[in-house]
Amino acid sequence: MTTGPLRTLLLWCPDWPTNAAAIEYDFGLDTPLALIERGEVFACSPTARRDGVRRGLRVREAQSRCTDLIAVPYDPVLDHRAFEPVIAAVEEIVPGVQLSRPGTCVMRARGPSRYYGGERQAAQALLDTLAHVGVRNARVGIADGPFAAEQAAKLRSDQGTDAIRIVPVGSSPEFLAPFGVDLLQRPELAVLLVRLGIHTLGDFAALDILQVRDRFGPDGVLAHRLASGYDPSDVDARVPPADHSSVVEFETPLDRVDQVAFAFRTAADEFVARLQASSLVATAIRIEVRTESGDSRARTWLHPRWFTAGDVLDRVRWQLQGAGLAESGLSSAISALRVEPESVDPAGNHEAGLYGGATDERIHSGLSRVQGMVGHAGVLTARIGGGRNPSDRRVLVPWGDLPPGGEAAVEASQSLPWPGKLPGPPPATVFPERQRVAVNAAHGGNLLVDDRGELSDVPVEFQAPGKAPVPVSAWAGPWPVVERWWDAGGTRLHRFQIVDDSGAAWLLVLDDSGWWAEARYD
């Protein structure tokens, strides 16, 4: 059990989220870039910050400050995936690394400093390692505890060219004292402290800890300890994950889909076998293709159950066919192919039940075979989403994929109010394309609706597509639907329900172009 302060070495890569996104989307590192999450700026590049863009701004405010700003959605998966090679390189020279967040990792300083002959030498070894993997602007802070070490790393990047900042043992309270209370990352506490006249960490640390406990509770005590330089957190080193990826490099680049798929067959078997040896199955994989011209294209594929070797080969084939100019030829020869699991699950969670799962297996096998013959988008499954019209509520996704935004997005769209939506029960048959029909009035001619939403006459005759006119036995409506009334391209129509003399019920719409059948109640 250690009695002294825990010396912590923190490695920080400034602007990591924007740098990772710039590399992924082929932007220059000097591009004014902002990552957007929930309509606000999550991170921005140095070029954007020079024009006044800051974290937390709304998108329009950020774009008004920087007219050349490029806004892309923040992808945490991309953040972690891009940082994985960096942290793997660090673990090769320093064991026991804790990942705080992409771009920042923490480790105990005692072991590396003894091995490399000092704390500064250990920090320099880390910076040299990161330079070999392409990260050249990293910073290192060493202090008593992760909190003080992080402030040391970030302070050095603003006040000097030296990438290493070391706070001597026992000097963390004096080092932290001038900083503002907002560094505690407790906005409500920081606002209250400022109102009380406490602006710096030193002022907060000077308060009696018993009074802090009585006023602010356990979280206030933890914040007080951080401000005092006595960080109670330890370094929880991660266990490096096993590498289950499969990579095949072709000495002679291949320009046909069947050649690439055949050459990757053995690697696909080994990929699945390595996962099975670890009692894992892959429910999502990422396929990266590198071409002879130096381009790299990657895509994530999902599976309704788990990937077999045949499933992996199918996804490789579909991805290459989507990138090619013809069914079997490619626009550029393939020099390397990499497949890695993006989401794994214990194999025990996918074992067949006591009486097997033959029915589900046959369904999946049959659909997968058809999908292999007609293409990835040739077999679709249906989800019910949100919307005002029946056609809007139909969400078709390829077999094995999640809907756009995931199942949560579909469920969220269903729960929205959707004023003006069609009440239940919904029609059983929704036509892929609206069908032209005719509704005749009692005094002849087509039935119309005026600007007040009133019928010009009573509907007496209905003509379905390709059928002779038949009498109308019942009808209801009209119900106006107006979407984007301020836009000339908005939707303005009226809904009707009509039952003909045979008992068939129809959902009709009337717009500026005439009468249309949208669905049928079977």
N, C-alpha and C positions, 0 to 999 in steps of 0.2 A: 504493500500500500504506500503510495507516494504522499509525502507531507508537503513538498514544495509546490510551487505553481507549475502547471502543465505547459511546457514550452510547445507552442504550436506553430507549424509552418503552413501558411496558406498560399496557394497558387491561384492567381486571378488573371483571366483573359478578358481584357476590356472589350465591350461591345460584341460579345460572343454571339448573341442571337442574330444581330443584323449581319455579322460577317458570315455566319452559317447560311443565312437566307440568301445573301448576295452570291455565294458560291453555288448554291443549289439552283438559283434562277439565272445564273450567268450575268449578274450585274457586276459592275466594277465596285471595288471597295470604297471608292470616293463618290459613289452614287448617293444622292439624298434619299434615304430609304427609311420607312417607318413600318413597324410590325403592328398590326391592329388586332386587338382582342376586345370583344364586346363594345365595339364602336369607339374605343379609346386607344391612344398610342401606348403600346406595351413597351416598346424599345425603339430607339432611333439611332441612326448612324451619326458620326461626328459632323459630317457635312450638313445634315439636317439640323443638328443642334446649333451650328453656327448661324442658322437663319431663324433661330428662336423656337424650334420644335422641342417639346419636352414630353416626358412620360406623363400620361394621364390626360392629355389634351384630347378633345373630340376631333374626329377626322377632319371636319370642315375647318376648324380653327387651325389645325396643323397645316392644312393645304393653303390656307390664306396667308400663313407666315412664310411658307416655302412653296412657291408656285410650281417648282419642278419636282416636288415630292412624289415618290413612288410608294404607294401603300399596298401592302400585301398582308393576308391573314397570318397571324402568328401560329406556327405549327410546333407544339412542344415535342412531338415525336421526332421531327427533323432536328430540333435542338439537341436532344439526347443522342440521336444516331450520329450526328456530326461530331459530337464530343467523345464518343466511344473510342476512336483511335488515339485521341490525345491522352485520355486517362489510362489506356492500355500501355502507351509508351511510358507514362510516369510509373506505372506499377512494375515495369521491367527493371527500374533502378532503385525504387523506393517501395517496399511492401507496406501494406496497411494504410491504404488511401481511402478516405471518406469523400464521397461525392456530395457536395452541398447542393449544387444545382449545375446545369450545364454552363461551363465556363469558369467554375470555381470548385476547387477540391482542397481538402484539409488533410494533414498528416502530423503525427508527432515528430517534433524536431530532434529529439534526443538521439534516436538511432541513426538517421542520416548524418547528423553533425559529427557523431563519433566515427562513422565510417569514412566520411570525406574530409575529416580534419577540421571541422568548424561549421558553424551555422551559415556563414556567408558562402563557404565552398560548396555546401550542400545545395544552397539556393542556386548558385551558379550552375551546378550540374543539372538541375532541373530545367533551367532556362536553355541550356545548350541542347538538352534532349528535345524540348519543344521546338527549338529552331530547326531541328532535323525533320520534324513532321509538318513544317510550314507555319508554325505559330511564332511570330517574332516580336509581338508587342506584349508578352506576358509580364506580369508583375508578381513579386513575392514579398509577403509580409511575415515577419517572425515576431511573436510576442507571447505574453502569458495568457493563453486562451484564444479560441477562434475569433471572438468578437474584436479584441484589440488587434489581432493579426490581420483581420480584414480591413480595419481602418488604416493600418500601417501600409498595406498594399495599395489601397486607393489613394491615400495621401501622397505617396511618392510619385504616382503618375501625374499629379498636378503641379508639384513643386520642384521637380528636378528630373534629370535625365537618367539617374541611377534607377534601375528596375528592382533593386533590393532595398528594403527598409527593415531594419532590425531594432526592436525596442529592447533595451537591456532588461535583465531579470529584475523583477520588482519595480520597474518603472512604468508599468501600464497605467496606474492611477494618474500619475502626472502627465502621461502622454494623452490620455483620454479627456482630461479635465477641460481643455478649451473647446471641445466639440459641442455642437448643439444637441439638445435633447431629442430632436427628430431622428437621430441615428438609432434610437432604440426601436424604431419601426413599430411604435404604438401610437398611432395618430391621436386617439382620444386622450391618452395620458400626456402626450407632448403639448396639446392645446391647453390642458388644465394646468400643467406646470408653468407654461409661459404666462398664463393669466395670474398665477401666484408669484410671478417675478423670478422664476427659476428658468434660466435660459441655457445653461451649459450643463454638461455631465458633471463637472466639478461641483457646481452648486447643488445638484441633485444628490451627489455622493456625500456632501457635507451634512445632509439631514440625518436625523437619528433613525436607525433602521426600524425600531419599534413603532415610532410614529408613522413611518411609511407603511408598515404592515397594517396598522389600525386604520389608516386612511385609504390605502389602495389595494390591500389584500395580497394574496400570494404572488400574483403576477407583478404587482408593484415591487415586492421584495426582490424578485428575480431581476427586474429592470434596475433596481438599486445596486445589486451585486455587479451587474454588467458595467454600470457607470463607475463603480468603485474599482474596476480592474480585477475583480475576483470572479471570473467566468467559471461557473460550476459545470459546464458541459464538457464531455469527454469526446474523444475521437472514436467514432464507431466505424471501424474499417470495414469496407465491403469485401465480399468474397468474389473474386474475378469470375465472371460467367464463362462457362465452357464455350469454345468456338465451334459451332455446329454448321458453319457456312461451308459451301462447296464452290470452288472456283476452278474453271477450266480455261486455260489460255491456249489459243490455237496458233501454232507456229506459222501455218499458212492460213490467213484469214479466210473464212467461209462466207459465201454469198448466197447460199440456199438454205431455206428453212429446214428441209428434211435432213440436210447434212449436219446442221448445228444440233438439231434434236437428237439425231443418232449419236453424235459425238458426246453429248451430255448424258446419255442414258446411264452409264456406269456411275457418274457423279451423282445423279439423282438417287440411285439405289443406296449409295454410301451416305448421302444426306439423310435419308429416312432412317437408315440403320443406326447412325450415330444418335439420332434422337431417341430411337427405341432402346438403345443401350443405356440411356439416361432415364428411361421410363417416362419419356415425354412424347407428345405429338404436336405438330405445328398446325395451328388454326389460321395463321396468316403468314405469308412469305413475301419477301421482297426480291425481285429479279432485277439485276442491273446488267445492262448490255453495253459493252464498249466496242466502238467501231474502229475500223482501220484509220479513219480520218481523225481520230482522237475524241470524237463525241461520246457522251455517256448518257444513256437513258435508263430510267428506273421506274418501276411500278410495283405497287403493293397489291397482292391478290389475296382474297379471302376465300374461306371454304365453309360450307354449312356444317361439316363434321371435322375431318382432319385430312391432311394431305398424304396421299400415297405417292410412290415413285411415279406411277402413271399420271397422277394428277399434276405433279410438278412438271413433267414433260409436256402435258397439255397446255399449261400456262406459259411455258417457254415458247411453245409453238404459236399460241395466240398472240403473245406480245410481239413476236417477230413478224407475224403476218400483218399486224396492225402497223408496223413500222416500214413495211415493204411497199413496193410499187405494184407488185403482182402477187398472185396467190402463193407462189413458191419462191420467187426471187426477192432479193433485198436491195434497197437503194444504196447501201454501203456494206462492205464486207465486215463480218464480225470477228474481232480479234480476241475477245475474252467475254466470259459469261460467269456471273456470280449469283448464287442463290443463298439467302440467309433467312432464318426464321425471324419474323417480326413479332409474333405472338405464339407462345407455347403454353401447353396445359398438361398436367399430369395424365398419363395414359389411363390411369384407373378411373378417371372421370368419364372416359369414353368407351369403357368396356360394355359389351352387350349384356342385356338383362338376363335373368335366370332362364327365361324361355327364348332367348335370342332376340334379334332384331331383323329378321329376314325380310319383312315387308319394307321397312325403311331402307335396308341395304339394296333391295331390288330397285326401289324407286330411284335412289341416288345413282346406282350403277347405270340404269337405263337413261336417265336424264344426262348423265355425264357422257355416255356414248353418243347420244344425239348431239350434244353440245360440241363434242369433238368433230363431228361430221359437218355441222352447219355453222360452226363458229361460236365464239363466246357470247355474242349478243343474239344468237339464234334461239335460245331457250330462256324465256322470261318467267319470273314469278311475280305475283301481284301483291301489293300492299294497299291498304286503305289509308289515304292521307286526309288532309284538310282541304277545304275549298267550298266555293259556292255552287259550282256545277258538278254533275256526276263525272264528267270527263276530267275535271281538275283533281278529283279525289282519287283517281286511279293512278297508282305509282307502280310502274313496271321496271324491274331490275333484273339483270342477268342472274341466272342460277348460280348460287354460291357467293354472290356479292351482297353487301349491305346496301340499303337505300342511301341516296345522297344525304350526308350528314348523320347517317346511322339510324338505328331504330328509335333512339330518343328523339331525333328531329321529327320523325313521322308521328310519334305519339304527341309531341308538343304541338304539331300543326293540327292534330285532331281536336285538341283541347281549346283552341282559339275560338272566339265567339263567332266569326264569319257571319256578320249580319247580312241577311238576304239569302242565306243558304237554303237549299231545297229541304223541306221537312220530310221526315220518314213516313212510311217505309220507303227506302230507296228503290228505284227501278232495278229489275233483275238483269236486263240487257242494255248495255250502253254501247252505242254504235261507235266504231273507231273514227268514222267521219260522219258528220251530220248529213242527213238525207233530205232531199227536197220533197216537200209535201204541199198540199193545197187544202185550205179550209174556206168553204164557200158560205156566204151569208144567206139569210132567208130571202132577200130581195135580189139575189144574184150578185156575182162578183166576189172577189176575195174579201175576207173579213179583215178589218183594220182597227187600230187603236190610236186614238187622238193624243194630243199633248197632255191632256189631263188624265190619261190612263183609262178612258172609257171606251167601250166597244161601239163600233159603228153600227152593228146589227147583232143578231143572234146566230151562232154557228149551227148549221143544219146538215152540212155535208162535208165529209172528210175523205181525202184521196191519199192513200198510202203509196209509197214508191212502187211503181210497176203494177198497181192495182187499179181497179175501177172505183169510182166514187161510191161511198156507202153512207147511209144516214148516221148522224151523231145521236147517240142515246143519252149521253150525259157529258158535262163539261164543267170545268172550274178554272177561274182566273179572270183577268190577267194579274200576274205578280211582277212588278217591274224589278229589274236588276240593273244597277248603275255602278260601274267601277271606273275610277279615275275620271270623274265628271269634269275635272279641270283640263283634261288632255283630249285633244281632238281624236287621238287613237284609242280612247277609252271604250269600254263596253257599255252599250245601251240596248237593252232588249226586254221582252216581256215573255213570261212563261205561261203555258197553258197545260192543263191535263184534259184529255179527251178520251171518251170511251165510244167505240163504234158499235154498230148493231150486232156484231159477232161477239161482243164482250171483251175485245182486246183494248187495253188501255195504253195511251201514248203520252209521253212527255214532249211537248212542242215548245219551240221558241219562235218569236216573231221579232225580226230586226229590220233594218232599213232595206235589206235585200229580199225579204219575203219570209215565208213559213218554212221551218225546218223541224224534222224529227230528231231529237237528241237521244232518246232512250225509249224502251218499251217495258211495261209492267207485265211480265209473263205469269 
